[in-house]
Amino acid sequence: MSRRRASERRLVPPDSRYDSVELARFINKIMKCGKKTVAQRLTYAALEMVREETRREPLDVFSQALKNTIPMLEVKPRRVGGATYQIPTEVRPERQVALGMRWIVLSARARKGRPMFEGLAQELLEASRGQGASVKRREDLYRMAEANRAFVHYRW
């Protein structure tokens, strides 16, 4: 049995329906308690709903939604002489995608009063248009980074 080094990433096999590694990672983000088939059913139902509403390829809508939610900057706290400053830093590409996916899933789960697949479909549609809670979260992060731009010289 070969051991993977900490720097090596685990390869995620592409999903069965759309043959997309990015969508497979998204399904894994939705999954709770190891119930992957439930997560797949939710995701595919949401993508079918997106197809019906937009008459576009659902994978294109998903990619556009992800592109609109991934952050380029984030703020990290750093202690300097007894004070904690929020320092704007660039985000690594893997973390950008992970944050974007996480925000879409959290925003979809926050939509109460409807099934998860409906909330997910609505969040994907809104994010692809540049609206919705996940895009708002990214914009709030950018505003915070802009406000703390004066502390960028504390970056390592």
N, C-alpha and C positions, 0 to 999 in steps of 0.2 A: 504494500500500500504506500503510495507516494504522498508526501505531505506538501501542501501548498504553502508558499511563503506569504508573509503578511502583505507584500506588495502586489501579489497576483490576485486578479479578480476572478470570482467564480463565474463560469460561463452559464448563462441562462438559456435553455433551449427555446427556440421560437414557438409561439402559440400555434395550436393545431389549425385554427380556422383561417387566420389572416397571415400566417407565417412571418410574424413580426416579433423581434426580440424585445423591442420597446413596449409593445402591448403585453408581452409575457411578464415583463417587470412590473407593469401597471397592475396586472391581475394579482401578482404576488403582494403588491401593496394593499390591495383591497382585501385579500385573504385574512380571515381571523381564525385562530385555533387550528390551523392546518387544513381547513376545509376549502381546498382548491377548486373542487367542482362547483361549489356554491358561488365562489368568486368568479369563476368563468361564466357561469349562467347569468349572473348579475351584469357582468361586463358586456357579454354578447347581446343580452336583451337591451341594454342601454344603447349599444351601437346600432342595433336594428331600429330602435326608436329614433335615433339621430338620422338614419337613412330615410325613414318615412317622412320626417319633418323637413329635411333639407333637400332631398333628392340628390344628395352628393355622396361620394364614397366616404363611409364612416371613418376609415383610417386617415383620410385627409383632414377631416374635422378634428380627429383626435390629435394629429400632429400639429395642427394650427393652434389648438387649445394649449398644448404643451409648450409650444413656442412662445405663446403670449403669457405664460405663467412663470417660465424659468427666469430666475434673477441673475443679473450679472454682478451685482454688488450686495454685500450684507454688512452688518455692523457686528463687531465682536468687542466685548468688554475687555479693558486692559487697565490694570492698576498702575498708576504713576504717582509716587509720592503721597500716598494716602487718599488720593481721589481716583475714582473709576471713570474712565472715559469710554464712550462708544466709538470705536475706530472703524471707519469704512474700509473694507477689504474686498478684493475680487474673489469670486467663488469658483472653485475648481469645476470643470465640466461635468464630472460624475455627480457632484453634489448639486449642481444646478438642476439636473434632470430629477434627482431624488427629491429635492425640495418642491419642484413644480408638481410632481406626481402626488406627493404627500399633501400639498395644499388643495389639489383638486379633490382628493378622496375625503379630506377633512371637511371641506365645504359641502360636498355631496351628503356626507353623514349628518351635517348640521341642519339640513333641510328636513324638518320634521313634518309629520302628517301625510307622508306619501311613501310608497315603496322605494327602496334604495336605488333600484335601476332607473326609476323616473328622476330622482334627484341627481343621479350621476349623469343621465342624458341631458338634463337641463343645465347642469354645471359645465359639461363639455361644450354645449351649444353656446352658452354665454361666454365662456373663456375663449372660444374660437372667434367670437365677435369682439373680444377685448373688453368684456364686461364681467360681472360676477364677482363672488367673494374671493376667489383665488387670485384673480388679477388685481383686485383691490389690495390684497395682502402684499403683493409684489410692489405695488405703487407706494404703499405705506412704508415699506422697507427702503425704497429709493428716497423717499422724503426724509426719512431718518438719516440716511447716509449723507444726503445733501446738507442737512442741518449740522451734521458733525464733521463736515469736510475740513474744518480748521484743525482737527486733531489727527489728520492723516500722517503727519510727520512722526507720530508715536508708533507707527506700524513697524514690525520687525523686519 
